Structure formats: C-alpha cells, structure tokens
Amino acid sequence: MTDPSLGAYNIFDLRLQAMRRVPKGLFEFVDRGTEDEVSLRNNRAAFDRIKFKPRTLVDVSGRNQDITLFGNSHKMPIAIAPTGIAGLLWHEGEIALARAAREAGIPFTLATGSMTGMERVAEEAGGELWFQLYMWPDRSMSHKLVERARNAGYKALVVTVDGVVSGNREYNLRNGFTIPFSFTRRNVTDVLLHPRWMFGTLARYVLTTGMPRYENYPSEIKYKVTARPMGRSQMRNDSLNWDDLKVLREMWPHKLIVKGIVHPQDALQSIECGADAVVVSNHGGRNLDGSMAPLEALPDVVGAVNKRIPVMVDSGFRRGSDVVKALALGADCVLIGRSTLYGVAAAGHAGATRALQIFREEIDRVMALNGCRSIAGVGPQLLHIAEGPLARRAAMARPDLRLTETGKVAGS
Ligand SMILES: Cc1cc2nc3c(=O)[nH]c(=O)nc-3n(C[C@H](O)[C@H](O)[C@H](O)COP(=O)(O)O)c2cc1C
C-alpha cells in the first residue's frame, strides 16, 4: 500500500517532488514570480514579521476549523485559488484537484485558462465550485463564458482584476515554454529528461484528446491560439474597468468575488459595484513585481470593508501558521495557489489531498498551541507584530489592537 504521507511532511517536500517530476519549463512557470521576484520573496517574508503571543491552560479539546462563507459551512478556512495549469501538471489535474477539495470540504475555483472544460469538472468532481473569469477584449465572448458557468452550476464568479497585461516572466522566454507547446531542442530535452511526466501526463493527452489546450475558450479561438510564452496571452484586456464589473453584477445571479485587490479604496469600489467578497492578492507575486504583500495590505482592507462583505486573501501561504496569522488579521478565508499545485504535480489527486491534509494538521496544531478551539477564537489578540508599517496599519484598522508607546502593537 502506498504511504498516504507520500514521504512529504510539509508543502516544501511536495514542492521538491514536483520539481523532480515535471519539466523545468513547467515547474518554473508554477514556482517563480516576475522580474526580480521582490513580490514573491516579500509575500513569504511578511509572515515572518508576525509572531504569535499564545495563551495557555485553555481547554482546546474538541476544536474544529470550520468556517461559514456565504451561508455555507466549510471544513477548513481555505479555498483553492484559480490556476490555469493543474491539467498540465497531471492528466486532468483540475478534476483531481477539485475532487480533493470536495473531499476536504472546501471550495474549488476553476480558472478560465484551464485544460479541462468547466462542464466536465462540474460533472466529475462536484462540490462547491467557483469559476474564475479573465475578461477578453471581446466582452461578448467573456459574457458567453459567464453564461456557461451559470448553466454548469458554478456558485461564484471570481473576476480577476490584477492581470490586465501579463506579468514579465522572463524565464518562460528562456525556457521556450509556450501554450500550445512549441518544440525547440531545449524544451524537447527538458521533456525527455522527465519521463514520468512525459508518459504519465503528456502522452495520455496525446493518445486520448490530443495536445492539451484551453478547453474553456470558445471554439472560434480555442483552435486558433498561436503558441505564446506562458503568461503572455494575447487575450488580456487592458481596458477592463469598473463598468465591466457592474455589467457582470447584472448578469451573474450568484456570488461575485473580485480577486486581486491591494488598495482599500478598490475594495470599497468593489462593494459599490455589488461585489459579495474581495480577495486581497498580488497574484502570488506573478504580475506586478514590487507590489506590497497581501498580508501587509490586509489590515487596511479589513478596516475599510468593516465586515460588510467577506475579505479573503492569498499569495505565499505554505504553512498552517500562515493561514492562522491571516485570519487573526481579519481575513475570512485564505486561497491556496501553488501549495496544492505542488501536490498535483507530485502525485495528482493523492498529492492534492496530501497538501490539504498538511494544511489541516498544521492549522489544527497552531490553533491548539495558541489556545483556540474554533476559528471564531482566532483574532488579533493572538499576535505580536513587531514595530513597523504593518503594526501601525493593523492598529488603525483594528480597534481591538492597541499601539503601545514604543510603537508596538499589542492585542487587547
Ligand atoms: C501556475 C499558476 C497559475 C495561475 N493562474 C491563474 C489564473 O488563471 N487566474 C487567476 O486569477 N489567478 C491565477 N493564479 C494566481 C492564483 O490564483 C493565486 O492568486 C496565487 O497562486 C496565490 O499565491 P500562492 O501561489 O503563493 O498561493 C495562478 C497562479 C499560479 C501559481
């Protein structure tokens, strides 16, 4: 019997396994950021600047990490972020990931640019499904996609607003990594050096449905997409604006989530346009290099939104302690991107399941060691934030944090 731990004791172990299994061009597309990767590093460093100030001798037996979001109960305070790539890492990886999410009792977001069609994911995985939308320059094509998502039973539309042009991912150019695949001596060698991926993923597509392609794209463009370096899609829309959001609000009958907010004013404007939630995100450091970490932006957004709608956050979450820190700063839910992708790349459904299990165990342990029985008990009183801008903003956004005379923040 296979060891259910897969020999991975944390997300970084899964990352290493992923790195060994998939070609370098594909791995770097998942793993890296943009330009000098300042955002990518800072997203992780922001967690280290926040420390816990635990309480003890609290009975934490029978604890659970359930949350309620939009009136629905979920088994963990996390959801799967949209990443249009799981299906390249593993044959039909989107279905594997969505199933793992359903089994873990959390929502799954399918990306516009996924390799498996939205109807198949809905039929074969089930669970609470959200659909992520990139608006194309031809709005009517995007609106048709929204109709499809509604007919397929998706419960939320996640509109991504932080990628109006593609991030500058120079490694994709160096690696010759494009969709559809283009063949150079360099990337063919890369594929040949990774036979587990070549036979287990690429060959399975070629022998069944053909080369992987963007299955949600309308047929008029699906078969015409010329090879472009990943992330340099010709389909982005740099005229996207608030009026587009208002139109989507009128069209979409279910929950509308705006993903890619950093500035509190944009969160407020999202509410004005009828959004049901915002995701504070810098796209995992994949678009604008040098943008502040979502964790640093979170207190201001939470303060501005003032509980009118849920505030979610993503970018850089690899540990249960990261999740608990964000919840303590006022997030209602955390979106997970690369962590579960590493799991899918390493071992498909089993790998995604393992990644979620790691988060569950780590969140549980961090809650217990902080004296928390439920997510309701996770608040700013758990945190000791060293001096600095985050401390000041957290103090202003959260009246239940106080600023000491030396400029440090203490929970009440
Ligand atoms: C390989 C990859 C592909 C992504 N594709 C999309 C996408 O199609 N749409 C989108 O809104 N976000 C996309 N994202 C961003 C994620 O939704 C999320 O914001 C980010 O991954 C969070 O950071 P993390 O990976 O550090 O958890 C992608 C991220 C990765 C790593």
The ligand as an SDF file (V2000), in Angstrom:
LIG
                    3D

 31 33  0  0  0  0  0  0  0  0999 V2000
    0.7150   28.4810  -12.0890 C   0  0  0  0  0  0  0  0  0  0  0  0
   -0.2780   29.4960  -11.6480 C   0  0  0  0  0  0  0  0  0  0  0  0
   -1.3350   29.8510  -12.4980 C   0  0  0  0  0  0  0  0  0  0  0  0
   -2.2490   30.8150  -12.1010 C   0  0  0  0  0  0  0  0  0  0  0  0
   -3.3030   31.1000  -12.9190 N   0  0  0  0  0  0  0  0  0  0  0  0
   -4.2440   31.9790  -12.5010 C   0  0  0  0  0  0  0  0  0  0  0  0
   -5.3920   32.2290  -13.2950 C   0  0  0  0  0  0  0  0  0  0  0  0
   -5.5680   31.6520  -14.3520 O   0  0  0  0  0  0  0  0  0  0  0  0
   -6.2970   33.1260  -12.8200 N   0  0  0  0  0  0  0  0  0  0  0  0
   -6.1360   33.7820  -11.6250 C   0  0  0  0  0  0  0  0  0  0  0  0
   -6.9780   34.5800  -11.2320 O   0  0  0  0  0  0  0  0  0  0  0  0
   -5.0510   33.5430  -10.8640 N   0  0  0  0  0  0  0  0  0  0  0  0
   -4.1150   32.6670  -11.2650 C   0  0  0  0  0  0  0  0  0  0  0  0
   -3.0360   32.4170  -10.4660 N   0  0  0  0  0  0  0  0  0  0  0  0
   -2.9010   33.1130   -9.1810 C   0  0  0  0  0  0  0  0  0  0  0  0
   -3.5730   32.3300   -8.0700 C   0  0  0  0  0  0  0  0  0  0  0  0
   -4.9680   32.3330   -8.2190 O   0  0  0  0  0  0  0  0  0  0  0  0
   -3.2420   32.9170   -6.6920 C   0  0  0  0  0  0  0  0  0  0  0  0
   -3.5680   34.2860   -6.6730 O   0  0  0  0  0  0  0  0  0  0  0  0
   -1.7820   32.7250   -6.3150 C   0  0  0  0  0  0  0  0  0  0  0  0
   -1.3100   31.4990   -6.7870 O   0  0  0  0  0  0  0  0  0  0  0  0
   -1.6430   32.7960   -4.8130 C   0  0  0  0  0  0  0  0  0  0  0  0
   -0.3220   32.6850   -4.4270 O   0  0  0  0  0  0  0  0  0  0  0  0
    0.3800   31.2970   -3.9840 P   0  0  0  0  0  0  0  0  0  0  0  0
    0.5960   30.5340   -5.2360 O   0  0  0  0  0  0  0  0  0  0  0  0
    1.6530   31.7520   -3.3720 O   0  0  0  0  0  0  0  0  0  0  0  0
   -0.5600   30.5930   -3.0420 O   0  0  0  0  0  0  0  0  0  0  0  0
   -2.1040   31.4500  -10.8380 C   0  0  0  0  0  0  0  0  0  0  0  0
   -1.0670   31.0760  -10.0020 C   0  0  0  0  0  0  0  0  0  0  0  0
   -0.1710   30.1150  -10.3830 C   0  0  0  0  0  0  0  0  0  0  0  0
    0.9290   29.7170   -9.4250 C   0  0  0  0  0  0  0  0  0  0  0  0
  1  2  1  0
  2  3  1  0
  2 30  2  0
  3  4  2  0
  4  5  1  0
  4 28  1  0
  5  6  2  0
  6  7  1  0
  6 13  1  0
  7  8  2  0
  7  9  1  0
  9 10  1  0
 10 11  2  0
 10 12  1  0
 12 13  2  0
 13 14  1  0
 14 15  1  0
 14 28  1  0
 15 16  1  0
 16 17  1  0
 16 18  1  0
 18 19  1  0
 18 20  1  0
 20 21  1  0
 20 22  1  0
 22 23  1  0
 23 24  1  0
 24 25  2  0
 24 26  1  0
 24 27  1  0
 28 29  2  0
 29 30  1  0
 30 31  1  0
M  END
$$$$
